[in-house]
């Protein structure tokens, strides 16, 4: 077990247990370092096809602010945000057509990562794809719009590395901050399913960052 430590900016950096390339972030939450790296080329090609069918767009929060990360979705349900609130929808509000189907490599990777983290037989029906250009971020939030919270969240990082914060409270107290790199996967569920998390900084070690967030929404 590594002792608690703080980085130069004062964030608490803490890991509970480390085994090979897997790091326990909290009860029920694992950081699988490099888990998706071998599949990265395939995943990126699928994202390009997905974005051709359902282009990235900057959604509006219920409060009227424009999100700095651009988004699109795949699967039976896509996550959307506008003045009416946060929710899942079976159709792309821009086109009125169903979201593109879940790419097989996305579902395969999500199932394998979830099993590695202790969640058997996870089959996602929704994938939110976030595109972070330089300067984009994602504010502190919980993933709580899903119907059944017994299923885990699988988050895949591609491209530029980013600072990811994760903890039981909205603030930094009791939480941690880690640097996610290309091919890293974070899986959380169980006791940490409703933990708060954010992307507070995207590095400039690649032109952009892409993130797949795979969920069981319906």
Secondary structure by P-SEA (a helix, b strand, c coil): cccccccccccbbbbcccccccccccccccccccccccaaaaaaaaaaaaaaaccbbbbbccccccccccccccccbbbbbccccccccccccccccccccccaaaaaaaaaaaaaaccccccccbbbbbbbccccccccccccccccccbbbbbbbccbbbbbbbcccccccccbbbbbccbbbbbbcccccccccccccccccccbbbbbbbbbcc
